[in-house]
């Protein structure tokens, strides 16, 4: 059995907004890795992923993560959990559950407005960029892709 990709709930928003553009990422390594994950999603929209509220597969490439904890600034881990909880509630999904990525991105598109983004991501340094850039067109494409038979 292949290893499931694990994602934090708020990373669904990050990926749906800016993965194909340079802004909104801490460094080039993280930017390239986000692109790699989303290319997998583009090619396999039926792929199942696990929703987690801890360091996920995207976090592993972040320069601020040390031993599974973000060390960027004081209290950031609490703030990240608050963001994750808001996304879980807004998308009506559950921690430690498995979903098709296509379904999750569809939930993001249907349930996360710019107003929600301002509330969920309040304090995130990438928020102005995400609001300016809007939705990623490739994510919209993934949600509309039909399963090949």
Secondary structure, 3 states (H helix, E strand, C coil): CCCCEEEEHHHHHHHHHHCCCCCCCCCHHHHHHHHHHHHHHHHCCCCEEEEECCCCCCHHHCCCEECCEECCCCCHHHHHHHHHHHHHHHHCCCCCCEEEHHHHHHHHHHHCCHHHHHHHCCCCCCHHHHHHHCCCHHHHHHHHCCCCC
